[in-house]
Every structure is written in structure tokens, then in C-alpha cells.
Amino acid sequence: MYPKLSRRFERVERQRESLVASVRALSAADQAYHPSPHAWSAADVIQHLVLVDELTTKQLVSPREGIRPRRRVTTRLLYGLTIAVLRSPIRIKAPSKLVVPTSHMPIDILEARWRVSRDRMAGYLESAAPDSLGRPVYRHPIAGWLTLPETLGFLEAHTANHSTQLARIARLRRHAASAAPA
């Protein structure tokens, strides 16, 4: 794997391992706690991250036939804005229903699915041709067609964004537990 890709992939892998470990350390009730009726639980956040990873990997590993990705002039700008929003405290809705959790899933199942997805992604990155680093390979719903380094950069910023969401959910859970009558 090219060093540039390897470093980014190692970072997103460390993020994945850290988030799974932090949610795994929670009780089943804490994993399923929803701060409000329409808010995600910690398990929902992990499920969302798994769904995003699976869709990303699917696009990388088996691109759609007949589609010739083209980068628009605005792609770099939209990519930069997407990363900036993900790194900010701005809360945004998922841009696709395909990545919205629909039901509670146990962390064991989510962890296994995420590991399979990342193994497939690692295999793809290992076999990437030298000319593929600058070629668009993944279509983000907002930014458009991204290169491999940009795709990994998106996954890193996206996961970091949801890491702060998990911290917020844990904080709200502790507050709710301390406010509950004994």
C-alpha cells in the first residue's frame, strides 16, 4: 500500500478500534440510550458508521459499469467544505437514507460487519495501481467524485465527527442518570 494511503488507512483503523472499544465498554442500556425521541443512540452511531463504510467500500471494490467519473471544478471546494463542516460543531443530517440506522443492532454484529468492510477496503488499497491515487473512485453525495486519499480523509473526518457525538450521548446519559430519582 502506498505510504500516503497507508498512513490514512492506519488512522481510520485506529479510530474504528477506539470507537468500538468505547461503545463496547458501555452497558447494554447505555448503548441503546436515545437522548431524545429522534436522536441516535451510541449503537446507532456505530451502525451509521458501518453503513457508510460498507457503501464506500462497495463503490471502491465494485464500481458501477459504464460510469466514467468526472471531477467538476467545484469538487475540491465541496470536499473542503464537507471536511470543514465535519470538523465543526455544526450538526447535520445524513445525506442519504441508506446510511440511517433503522433498528437496534448489537455491537458484536456491528463490529464484525465493520471489520469485514475494512478488510475488503484494505485489500482494495493494497492492489491500487500507481495511477489510481489521483483518479476519482468514490462518489460522495455532497462533494462528488473523490480520489482515494480524499475518500480516506472523508472517512477520518466523518468518524471524528461522530466520535464527538458519542461523547455528547455519554454526557447526556450520565446527566439523565444523575437526575433520575433514586
C-alpha positions as CSV (number, residue, x, y, z in Angstrom):
1,M,0.0,0.0,0.0
2,Y,1.3,3.4,-0.9
3,P,2.7,5.3,2.2
4,K,0.2,8.2,1.8
5,L,-2.7,5.7,1.8
6,S,-1.2,3.5,4.5
7,R,-0.9,6.4,7.0
8,R,-4.5,7.5,6.4
9,F,-5.8,4.0,6.5
10,E,-4.0,3.3,9.8
11,R,-5.6,6.5,11.3
12,V,-9.1,5.4,10.3
13,E,-8.5,1.9,11.6
14,R,-7.3,3.3,15.0
15,Q,-10.5,5.5,15.1
16,R,-12.6,2.4,14.3
17,E,-11.0,0.3,17.0
18,S,-11.2,3.2,19.6
19,L,-14.9,3.9,18.9
20,V,-15.9,0.2,19.0
21,A,-14.0,-0.3,22.3
22,S,-15.7,2.8,23.9
23,V,-19.2,1.6,22.9
24,R,-18.4,-2.0,23.9
25,A,-17.4,-0.7,27.4
26,L,-21.0,0.7,27.9
27,S,-23.8,-1.3,29.4
28,A,-26.5,-2.6,27.0
29,A,-28.8,0.1,28.4
30,D,-26.2,2.8,27.7
31,Q,-25.5,1.5,24.2
32,A,-29.3,1.8,23.4
33,Y,-29.9,5.1,25.2
34,H,-31.6,7.7,23.0
35,P,-31.1,11.3,24.4
36,S,-34.4,12.3,22.7
37,P,-37.0,10.5,20.6
38,H,-35.4,11.2,17.3
39,A,-31.7,11.2,18.4
40,W,-29.4,8.3,17.7
41,S,-28.1,6.0,20.4
42,A,-24.4,5.1,20.7
43,A,-25.2,1.8,18.9
44,D,-27.0,3.7,16.2
45,V,-23.9,5.9,15.6
46,I,-21.8,2.8,15.2
47,Q,-24.3,1.3,12.8
48,H,-24.3,4.5,10.8
49,L,-20.5,4.4,10.6
50,V,-20.6,0.8,9.5
51,L,-23.2,1.6,6.8
52,V,-21.1,4.5,5.4
53,D,-18.0,2.3,5.4
54,E,-19.9,-0.6,3.7
55,L,-21.2,1.7,1.0
56,T,-17.9,3.4,0.5
57,T,-16.1,0.0,0.2
58,K,-18.7,-1.3,-2.2
59,Q,-18.2,1.6,-4.5
60,L,-14.4,1.2,-4.3
61,V,-14.3,-2.6,-4.8
62,S,-17.0,-2.9,-7.4
63,P,-17.5,0.3,-9.4
64,R,-20.7,0.6,-11.5
65,E,-20.1,-0.4,-15.1
66,G,-20.3,2.3,-17.7
67,I,-19.9,5.2,-15.3
68,R,-16.9,7.4,-16.1
69,P,-16.3,9.5,-13.0
70,R,-15.6,13.1,-13.8
71,R,-14.4,15.7,-11.3
72,R,-16.1,19.0,-11.5
73,V,-14.2,22.2,-10.9
74,T,-16.2,22.6,-7.7
75,T,-15.3,19.2,-6.3
76,R,-12.2,20.3,-4.4
77,L,-14.2,23.2,-2.9
78,L,-17.1,21.0,-1.9
79,Y,-14.7,18.4,-0.5
80,G,-13.0,21.1,1.6
81,L,-16.4,22.4,2.8
82,T,-17.5,18.9,3.7
83,I,-14.4,18.3,5.8
84,A,-14.8,21.7,7.4
85,V,-18.4,21.1,8.4
86,L,-17.5,17.6,9.7
87,R,-14.8,19.2,11.9
88,S,-17.1,21.9,13.2
89,P,-19.7,21.7,15.9
90,I,-22.4,22.0,13.2
91,R,-24.9,19.1,13.4
92,I,-26.1,17.8,10.0
93,K,-28.5,15.1,8.9
94,A,-27.2,12.1,6.9
95,P,-27.4,13.0,3.2
96,S,-28.8,9.5,2.3
97,K,-31.4,7.2,3.9
98,L,-29.1,4.3,3.0
99,V,-26.8,5.2,5.9
100,V,-29.5,5.9,8.6
101,P,-29.9,3.2,11.2
102,T,-33.3,1.6,11.1
103,S,-33.3,-0.7,14.1
104,H,-31.0,-1.5,17.1
105,M,-28.2,-3.9,16.3
106,P,-25.9,-5.5,18.9
107,I,-22.3,-4.1,18.9
108,D,-20.9,-7.6,18.2
109,I,-22.6,-7.8,14.9
110,L,-21.7,-4.2,14.0
111,E,-18.1,-4.7,14.9
112,A,-17.9,-7.9,12.8
113,R,-19.5,-6.1,9.8
114,W,-17.2,-3.1,10.1
115,R,-14.1,-5.4,10.3
116,V,-15.2,-7.3,7.1
117,S,-15.8,-3.9,5.3
118,R,-12.4,-2.6,6.4
119,D,-10.6,-5.9,5.4
120,R,-12.2,-5.5,1.9
121,M,-11.1,-1.9,1.8
122,A,-7.5,-2.8,2.8
123,G,-7.4,-5.4,0.1
124,Y,-8.5,-2.8,-2.5
125,L,-5.9,-0.3,-1.3
126,E,-3.2,-2.9,-1.4
127,S,-3.9,-3.6,-5.0
128,A,-4.4,0.0,-6.1
129,A,-2.5,0.9,-9.2
130,P,0.0,3.7,-9.1
131,D,-2.1,5.9,-11.3
132,S,-5.2,5.5,-9.1
133,L,-4.2,8.0,-6.4
134,G,-5.4,11.0,-8.4
135,R,-8.3,9.3,-10.1
136,P,-11.9,9.7,-8.8
137,V,-13.1,6.4,-7.3
138,Y,-15.8,7.2,-4.7
139,R,-18.9,9.4,-5.2
140,H,-19.7,11.4,-2.0
141,P,-23.3,12.6,-2.0
142,I,-22.3,16.2,-1.4
143,A,-18.7,16.7,-2.5
144,G,-18.9,14.5,-5.7
145,W,-16.2,12.2,-7.0
146,L,-13.2,11.9,-4.6
147,T,-9.8,10.3,-5.0
148,L,-8.5,7.6,-2.7
149,P,-6.7,10.0,-0.4
150,E,-9.7,12.2,-0.3
151,T,-12.0,9.2,0.4
152,L,-9.9,8.2,3.4
153,G,-9.7,11.8,4.5
154,F,-13.5,12.0,4.4
155,L,-13.8,8.7,6.4
156,E,-11.4,10.1,9.0
157,A,-13.2,13.4,9.4
158,H,-16.6,11.7,9.4
159,T,-15.6,9.2,12.1
160,A,-14.1,12.1,14.2
161,N,-17.4,14.0,13.9
162,H,-19.3,11.0,15.2
163,S,-16.7,10.5,18.0
164,T,-17.8,13.8,19.4
165,Q,-21.4,12.8,19.0
166,L,-20.7,9.6,21.1
167,A,-19.1,11.8,23.8
168,R,-22.2,14.0,23.8
169,I,-24.5,11.0,24.1
170,A,-22.5,9.6,27.0
171,R,-22.6,13.0,28.7
172,L,-26.4,13.2,28.3
173,R,-26.8,9.7,29.6
174,R,-24.7,10.5,32.7
175,H,-26.8,13.6,33.3
176,A,-30.1,11.7,32.8
177,A,-28.9,9.0,35.2
178,S,-27.8,11.6,37.9
179,A,-31.1,13.4,37.6
180,A,-33.3,10.3,37.9
181,P,-34.9,9.8,41.3
182,A,-33.3,7.1,43.4
